[in-house]
Amino acid sequence: MRLYPIERHIWIERWGTHVDWRLAAAVLGLLALGTSAVLSSASSLPFYNQVMSRHFLALGIGFLAFLFGLLVDYQFYAEMRWPIFILSAGLLLAVLFFGQALRGSRAWLNLGWIYFQPAEAVRILTVLLLSSYLQQQIRRNRRIAISLGFWGYLLPLVGLILLQPDFSSTLPFFFMATVLLYCAGMELYPLFMLTGFGAMALAFPLFWTFLEIRVAQLRPQPIVDFLLQVRELGGATFLCIGGVFLVTAASAWILRPFRTPVTMGRAILVSTVFALSLLAGIGADHAMKGYQKRRFLAFVSPMADPLGAGYHLIQSQIAIGSGGFWGKGLFSGTQSHLGFLPERHTDFIFAVIGEELGFVGAMAVLGLYLFLIWRLLCISRISRDLFGTLFSCGMAALFGFYLFANTGMAMGMLPVAGLPLPLLSYGGSSMVCSLWGLGVVGSVYWRRVTLR
């Protein structure tokens, strides 16, 4: 089709004004770095051609998904709450019945030539779902803090993912949900209760693993026997009762100098929430699988099992440390090309970049990611409705969590959780779904003003 000068001017003005090119530049920069790292890290694998063909196929489909999200009016999803929930639950149920087990969890659907991971699509759909719900509740002047519908949508989806079982994939959901509640105007007090509950429930298995290792190193057998007995049936009651009194006393003591009114009801509520979080942590400690406990062990003391549980973490730290300032150069990383670094093209892609591109490459990744998150937050501020604001904030929370978790895991600051780095790690489901979600954010920017 031939464009006349006036039509060409309108077309350029439309795309030049309504597309956030800074967001697009950050996405392209991350895709370029990620593709280079995947090319390098996978070059020594026996199935290299298959990896690269699937990666470039995911890039092509992801580009189309980004355009689809950009061109479709994002407000289309605002009234689709129930269809989105049914679709999300249907995908997760399908993977439970028809999915294929890989790496210890039934999380993939075999579509012939490719494998699709529904949890990656559900995380974007959940942001749309919860943003739509919160917008409607605020429109009806309902209190967000006491609304059970929010968790009624979220928890069943998280439960279906846990049944796969895939514990690490559920972690971004809770952080994203907390950010959405805060952006929707939830009071800080119940939000503090929520985050405190989750933090203590997750921290208990880590703390107990640390305590066991340190006590075992001292080898006082009576103390070891006592701790093992406390960990059994009576330990839950003992710790929860102690937690109630400890938190109540600490809260009153900390807030007393600030003349903050601490009512008995609020003190009991705080103590009860923290006691329940301890109970949840004890339950999580007993329910963890063997490989999950080994990940905690590797984080607390990698050298306790350098050829087993701590191997991934040790090799990742060696790779990042050996890169120096400028790195060893693309396709020149010894840890990745000699096969010392496991999962180098997926979970530990940041370690490959740190080794081959050095401090400069690692800072480029962090800078581009932070710039991407900043653009998502900027778009949330200029959205013309609350739904667009919440969705953009939810996407920023997801990318922020993945950045923190993956880089912290690679540098030994967090336990190994098996979380990829979107737009950089190899994985078609993550790539396509992330680009679609970013396209929807681009649609929020496009329609921040009324189209002519």
C-alpha positions as CSV (number, residue, x, y, z in Angstrom):
1,M,0.0,0.0,0.0
2,R,1.4,3.4,-1.0
3,L,1.4,6.1,1.6
4,Y,1.0,9.7,0.5
5,P,3.0,12.4,2.3
6,I,0.2,13.4,4.6
7,E,-0.7,9.8,5.5
8,R,3.0,9.1,6.1
9,H,3.3,12.1,8.4
10,I,0.2,10.9,10.4
11,W,1.6,7.4,10.6
12,I,5.0,8.6,11.9
13,E,3.4,10.9,14.3
14,R,1.1,8.2,15.6
15,W,3.9,5.7,16.3
16,G,6.5,8.2,17.3
17,T,4.2,9.8,19.9
18,H,2.3,6.8,21.3
19,V,5.0,4.2,21.6
20,D,7.4,4.4,24.5
21,W,10.6,4.0,22.7
22,R,12.7,4.1,25.9
23,L,10.9,1.0,27.1
24,A,11.4,-0.6,23.7
25,A,15.1,0.2,23.8
26,A,15.5,-1.3,27.3
27,V,13.7,-4.5,26.1
28,L,15.9,-4.7,22.9
29,G,19.1,-4.2,24.9
30,L,18.2,-7.0,27.3
31,L,17.2,-9.3,24.5
32,A,20.5,-8.6,22.7
33,L,22.6,-9.3,25.8
34,G,20.5,-12.4,26.6
35,T,20.8,-13.8,23.1
36,S,24.6,-13.3,23.1
37,A,24.9,-15.0,26.4
38,V,22.7,-17.9,25.4
39,L,24.6,-18.3,22.1
40,S,27.9,-18.5,24.1
41,S,26.7,-20.6,27.0
42,A,24.9,-23.2,24.9
43,S,27.7,-23.5,22.3
44,S,29.3,-26.5,24.1
45,L,26.0,-28.3,24.6
46,P,25.3,-31.4,22.4
47,F,21.8,-30.1,21.6
48,Y,23.1,-26.6,20.7
49,N,21.2,-26.4,17.4
50,Q,17.9,-27.3,19.0
51,V,18.4,-24.7,21.8
52,M,19.1,-21.9,19.3
53,S,16.3,-22.8,16.9
54,R,13.8,-22.8,19.8
55,H,15.3,-19.5,21.2
56,F,15.0,-17.7,17.9
57,L,11.5,-19.1,17.4
58,A,10.6,-17.8,20.9
59,L,12.0,-14.4,19.9
60,G,9.8,-14.3,16.8
61,I,6.7,-15.4,18.6
62,G,7.5,-13.0,21.4
63,F,7.8,-10.1,19.0
64,L,4.3,-10.9,17.7
65,A,3.0,-11.2,21.2
66,F,4.5,-7.8,22.1
67,L,2.8,-6.2,19.1
68,F,-0.5,-7.9,20.0
69,G,-0.3,-6.6,23.5
70,L,0.6,-3.1,22.2
71,L,-2.1,-2.8,19.6
72,V,-5.0,-4.2,21.6
73,D,-6.6,-1.7,24.0
74,Y,-5.5,-2.8,27.5
75,Q,-9.0,-1.9,28.8
76,F,-10.3,-4.9,27.0
77,Y,-8.9,-7.0,29.9
78,A,-10.5,-4.8,32.6
79,E,-13.9,-6.5,32.3
80,M,-12.6,-10.0,31.7
81,R,-11.9,-11.0,35.2
82,W,-13.8,-14.3,35.3
83,P,-12.7,-15.5,31.8
84,I,-9.1,-14.8,32.8
85,F,-9.5,-16.7,36.1
86,I,-11.1,-19.7,34.3
87,L,-8.4,-19.7,31.6
88,S,-5.6,-19.6,34.2
89,A,-7.1,-22.4,36.3
90,G,-7.8,-24.4,33.2
91,L,-4.2,-24.2,32.1
92,L,-2.9,-25.2,35.5
93,L,-5.4,-28.1,35.7
94,A,-4.4,-29.2,32.2
95,V,-0.7,-29.4,33.1
96,L,-1.6,-31.5,36.2
97,F,-3.6,-34.1,34.1
98,F,-1.7,-34.0,30.8
99,G,1.6,-32.3,31.6
100,Q,5.0,-33.9,31.3
101,A,7.3,-34.2,34.2
102,L,10.7,-32.6,33.8
103,R,13.2,-31.8,36.5
104,G,11.1,-33.3,39.2
105,S,7.8,-31.4,38.6
106,R,4.9,-31.7,36.2
107,A,5.0,-28.2,34.9
108,W,5.1,-28.5,31.1
109,L,2.7,-29.2,28.3
110,N,4.1,-31.1,25.4
111,L,2.9,-29.3,22.2
112,G,4.9,-31.4,19.9
113,W,8.1,-29.6,18.9
114,I,8.0,-27.2,21.9
115,Y,7.2,-27.4,25.6
116,F,4.9,-24.8,27.1
117,Q,5.0,-23.9,30.8
118,P,1.5,-22.6,31.8
119,A,2.8,-21.0,35.1
120,E,4.7,-18.4,33.0
121,A,1.4,-17.3,31.3
122,V,-0.6,-17.5,34.5
123,R,1.7,-15.0,36.2
124,I,0.9,-12.3,33.6
125,L,-2.8,-13.3,33.6
126,T,-2.8,-13.0,37.4
127,V,-1.6,-9.4,37.3
128,L,-4.5,-8.6,34.9
129,L,-6.9,-10.5,37.1
130,L,-6.0,-8.9,40.4
131,S,-5.7,-5.4,38.8
132,S,-9.2,-5.7,37.4
133,Y,-10.5,-6.9,40.8
134,L,-8.9,-4.1,42.8
135,Q,-10.1,-1.5,40.4
136,Q,-13.7,-2.6,40.7
137,Q,-13.5,-2.8,44.5
138,I,-12.2,0.7,44.7
139,R,-14.8,1.9,42.3
140,R,-17.5,0.4,44.6
141,N,-15.9,2.0,47.7
142,R,-15.1,-1.3,49.3
143,R,-12.2,-1.6,51.8
144,I,-9.3,-3.4,50.3
145,A,-7.9,-4.5,53.6
146,I,-10.9,-6.8,54.5
147,S,-11.7,-8.0,51.0
148,L,-11.4,-11.8,50.8
149,G,-12.0,-11.9,47.1
150,F,-8.5,-10.8,46.3
151,W,-7.1,-13.9,48.0
152,G,-9.9,-16.0,46.7
153,Y,-8.6,-15.4,43.2
154,L,-4.9,-15.7,44.0
155,L,-4.6,-18.7,46.4
156,P,-6.3,-21.3,44.2
157,L,-4.0,-20.5,41.4
158,V,-0.9,-20.7,43.7
159,G,-2.2,-23.9,45.1
160,L,-2.5,-25.5,41.7
161,I,1.1,-24.5,41.0
162,L,2.2,-26.0,44.3
163,L,0.6,-29.3,43.3
164,Q,3.0,-29.7,40.3
165,P,5.1,-29.3,42.6
166,D,6.8,-26.0,41.7
167,F,7.4,-24.0,44.9
168,S,9.8,-21.5,43.4
169,S,7.3,-20.3,40.7
170,T,4.9,-19.2,43.4
171,L,7.3,-16.8,45.1
172,P,6.8,-13.9,42.6
173,F,3.0,-14.1,43.0
174,F,3.1,-13.1,46.7
175,F,5.5,-10.2,46.1
176,M,3.5,-9.0,43.2
177,A,0.2,-9.3,45.2
178,T,1.7,-7.3,48.1
179,V,2.8,-4.5,45.7
180,L,-0.6,-4.4,44.1
181,L,-2.3,-4.1,47.5
182,Y,0.0,-1.2,48.4
183,C,-0.6,0.6,45.1
184,A,-4.3,0.1,45.5
185,G,-4.3,2.0,48.8
186,M,-4.1,-0.7,51.4
187,E,-3.2,0.5,54.9
188,L,0.4,-0.1,56.0
189,Y,-0.6,-1.9,59.2
190,P,-2.3,-4.9,57.6
191,L,0.3,-4.9,54.8
192,F,3.0,-5.1,57.5
193,M,1.1,-8.1,59.0
194,L,1.0,-9.8,55.6
195,T,4.7,-9.3,54.7
196,G,5.7,-10.2,58.2
197,F,3.8,-13.5,58.0
198,G,5.4,-14.4,54.7
199,A,8.9,-13.4,55.7
200,M,8.9,-15.4,58.9
201,A,7.3,-18.4,57.3
202,L,10.0,-18.5,54.7
203,A,12.8,-17.6,57.1
204,F,12.1,-20.4,59.6
205,P,13.4,-23.3,57.5
206,L,16.5,-21.3,56.6
207,F,17.1,-20.4,60.2
208,W,16.7,-23.9,61.4
209,T,19.1,-25.3,58.7
210,F,21.7,-22.7,59.8
211,L,21.2,-23.6,63.4
212,E,21.6,-27.3,62.7
213,I,24.8,-26.8,60.8
214,R,26.4,-24.5,63.4
215,V,25.4,-26.8,66.3
216,A,26.6,-29.9,64.3
217,Q,30.0,-28.3,63.7
218,L,30.4,-27.8,67.5
219,R,29.3,-31.5,68.0
220,P,27.7,-31.2,71.5
221,Q,25.6,-34.4,71.2
222,P,23.1,-33.5,74.0
223,I,22.3,-30.2,72.3
224,V,21.8,-31.8,68.9
225,D,19.5,-34.4,70.5
226,F,17.5,-31.6,72.2
227,L,17.1,-29.6,69.0
228,L,15.9,-32.7,67.1
229,Q,13.3,-33.4,69.8
230,V,12.1,-29.8,69.7
231,R,11.7,-30.0,66.0
232,E,9.2,-32.8,66.3
233,L,5.6,-32.6,67.5
234,G,6.2,-30.5,70.7
235,G,8.4,-28.0,68.9
236,A,5.6,-26.3,67.1
237,T,3.6,-25.5,70.2
238,F,6.7,-24.5,72.1
239,L,7.9,-22.1,69.4
240,C,4.5,-20.6,68.7
241,I,3.8,-19.9,72.4
242,G,7.2,-18.4,72.8
243,G,6.7,-16.3,69.7
244,V,3.5,-14.8,71.0
245,F,5.0,-13.6,74.2
246,L,8.2,-12.4,72.5
247,V,6.5,-10.4,69.8
248,T,4.0,-8.9,72.3
249,A,6.8,-7.8,74.6
250,A,9.0,-6.5,71.8
251,S,6.2,-4.5,70.2
252,A,5.3,-2.8,73.5
253,W,8.9,-2.1,74.3
254,I,9.8,-0.7,70.8
255,L,6.8,1.5,70.5
256,R,6.7,2.9,74.1
257,P,9.4,5.6,73.5
258,F,7.4,7.0,70.5
259,R,4.2,7.3,72.6
260,T,2.4,5.2,70.1
261,P,-0.9,3.8,71.4
262,V,-0.7,0.1,71.5
263,T,-4.1,-1.4,72.3
264,M,-4.5,-4.8,73.7
265,G,-6.4,-6.0,70.7
266,R,-3.7,-4.8,68.3
267,A,-1.0,-6.4,70.4
268,I,-2.8,-9.7,70.4
269,L,-3.4,-9.5,66.7
270,V,0.3,-8.9,66.0
271,S,1.3,-11.7,68.3
272,T,-1.2,-14.1,66.7
273,V,-0.1,-13.4,63.2
274,F,3.5,-13.9,64.0
275,A,2.7,-17.1,66.0
276,L,0.8,-18.4,62.9
277,S,3.7,-17.5,60.7
278,L,6.0,-19.6,62.9
279,L,3.5,-22.5,62.7
280,A,3.5,-22.1,58.9
281,G,7.3,-22.0,58.8
282,I,7.4,-25.3,60.8
283,G,4.9,-26.8,58.4
284,A,6.9,-25.7,55.4
285,D,10.1,-27.1,57.0
286,H,8.4,-30.5,57.4
287,A,6.8,-30.4,54.0
288,M,10.0,-29.5,52.0
289,K,11.3,-32.1,49.7
290,G,14.9,-33.4,50.0
291,Y,16.2,-31.3,47.1
292,Q,14.7,-28.2,48.6
293,K,16.4,-28.8,51.9
294,R,19.6,-29.3,50.1
295,R,19.2,-25.9,48.5
296,F,19.0,-24.3,52.0
297,L,22.0,-26.3,53.0
298,A,24.0,-25.1,50.0
299,F,23.1,-21.5,50.8
300,V,24.0,-21.7,54.5
301,S,27.2,-23.7,54.0
302,P,28.2,-24.4,50.4
303,M,31.4,-26.1,51.4
304,A,29.5,-28.7,53.5
305,D,28.7,-30.5,50.2
306,P,30.9,-28.9,47.5
307,L,30.3,-31.6,44.9
308,G,26.6,-32.0,45.6
309,A,24.2,-29.4,47.0
310,G,26.7,-26.5,47.0
311,Y,28.1,-27.2,43.6
312,H,25.9,-24.8,41.6
313,L,26.5,-21.9,44.0
314,I,30.3,-22.4,44.2
315,Q,30.7,-22.6,40.4
316,S,28.5,-19.6,39.9
317,Q,30.6,-17.5,42.3
318,I,33.8,-18.7,40.7
319,A,32.5,-17.7,37.3
320,I,31.4,-14.2,38.3
321,G,34.6,-13.7,40.3
322,S,36.9,-14.8,37.5
323,G,35.4,-12.3,35.0
324,G,37.1,-9.4,36.5
325,F,36.3,-5.9,35.2
326,W,36.2,-6.5,31.4
327,G,35.5,-10.2,31.4
328,K,37.1,-13.0,29.5
329,G,35.2,-12.2,26.3
330,L,32.2,-13.8,24.6
331,F,32.7,-17.6,23.9
332,S,35.7,-17.5,26.1
333,G,34.3,-18.4,29.5
334,T,36.0,-21.4,31.0
335,Q,33.4,-22.2,33.6
336,S,30.6,-22.4,31.1
337,H,32.4,-23.8,28.1
338,L,34.2,-26.5,30.0
339,G,30.9,-27.6,31.6
340,F,31.6,-26.7,35.2
341,L,28.6,-24.3,35.5
342,P,25.3,-26.2,35.5
343,E,22.1,-24.7,34.0
344,R,24.3,-22.0,32.5
345,H,21.9,-21.0,29.7
346,T,18.8,-20.9,32.0
347,D,19.0,-20.2,35.7
348,F,22.7,-19.1,35.8
349,I,22.8,-16.9,32.8
350,F,23.9,-13.9,34.9
351,A,27.0,-15.9,36.0
352,V,27.8,-16.4,32.3
353,I,27.5,-12.7,31.6
354,G,29.6,-11.9,34.7
355,E,32.4,-14.3,33.6
356,E,32.5,-13.4,29.9
357,L,31.6,-9.7,30.0
358,G,32.9,-9.0,33.5
359,F,31.8,-6.2,35.8
360,V,30.9,-4.0,32.8
361,G,28.5,-6.6,31.4
362,A,26.9,-7.3,34.8
363,M,26.4,-3.6,35.4
364,A,24.9,-3.3,31.9
365,V,22.3,-6.0,32.8
366,L,21.5,-4.3,36.1
367,G,21.3,-0.9,34.5
368,L,19.0,-2.0,31.7
369,Y,16.8,-3.9,34.1
370,L,16.5,-1.0,36.5
371,F,15.8,1.4,33.6
372,L,13.1,-1.0,32.4
373,I,11.5,-1.1,35.9
374,W,11.7,2.7,36.1
375,R,9.9,3.0,32.8
376,L,7.2,0.6,34.0
377,L,6.7,2.8,37.1
378,C,6.6,6.0,35.0
379,I,3.9,4.5,32.8
380,S,1.9,3.6,35.9
381,R,1.9,7.2,36.9
382,I,0.7,8.6,33.6
383,S,-2.0,5.9,33.0
384,R,-5.4,7.3,32.5
385,D,-7.1,4.8,34.8
386,L,-6.4,2.7,37.9
387,F,-6.4,-0.5,36.0
388,G,-3.4,0.6,33.8
389,T,-1.7,1.9,36.9
390,L,-2.0,-1.3,38.8
391,F,-1.0,-3.6,35.9
392,S,2.1,-1.5,35.2
393,C,3.1,-1.6,38.9
394,G,2.4,-5.4,39.0
395,M,4.7,-5.9,36.0
396,A,7.4,-3.8,37.7
397,A,7.1,-5.9,40.8
398,L,7.5,-9.1,38.8
399,F,10.6,-8.0,37.0
400,G,12.0,-6.5,40.1
401,F,11.5,-9.8,42.0
402,Y,13.1,-11.9,39.3
403,L,16.0,-9.6,39.1
404,F,16.6,-9.6,42.8
405,A,16.1,-13.4,43.2
406,N,18.2,-14.5,40.1
407,T,21.2,-12.2,40.6
408,G,21.1,-12.9,44.4
409,M,21.1,-16.6,43.7
410,A,24.0,-16.3,41.3
411,M,26.1,-14.4,43.7
412,G,25.3,-16.5,46.7
413,M,23.2,-14.0,48.5
414,L,20.0,-16.0,48.3
415,P,19.3,-19.8,48.2
416,V,19.1,-21.4,44.7
417,A,15.5,-21.2,43.7
418,G,15.5,-22.1,40.0
419,L,14.1,-18.8,38.9
420,P,15.1,-17.6,35.4
421,L,15.9,-14.0,34.4
422,P,13.2,-12.9,32.0
423,L,14.4,-11.6,28.6
424,L,17.9,-13.0,29.2
425,S,17.5,-16.7,30.2
426,Y,16.7,-19.4,27.7
427,G,13.1,-20.4,27.9
428,G,10.4,-19.9,25.3
429,S,7.4,-19.7,27.7
430,S,9.1,-17.0,29.8
431,M,10.2,-15.0,26.8
432,V,6.9,-15.0,25.0
433,C,4.8,-14.2,28.1
434,S,7.1,-11.5,29.3
435,L,7.1,-9.8,26.0
436,W,3.3,-10.0,25.8
437,G,3.0,-8.5,29.3
438,L,5.4,-5.6,28.3
439,G,3.3,-5.1,25.2
440,V,0.2,-4.6,27.4
441,V,2.2,-2.0,29.4
442,G,3.1,-0.4,26.1
443,S,-0.7,-0.2,25.3
444,V,-1.2,1.6,28.6
445,Y,1.4,4.2,27.5
446,W,-0.1,4.4,24.0
447,R,-3.6,5.2,25.4
448,R,-2.6,7.5,28.2
449,V,-4.2,10.2,26.0
450,T,-7.3,10.0,23.8
451,L,-6.3,8.8,20.3
452,R,-7.2,11.1,17.5
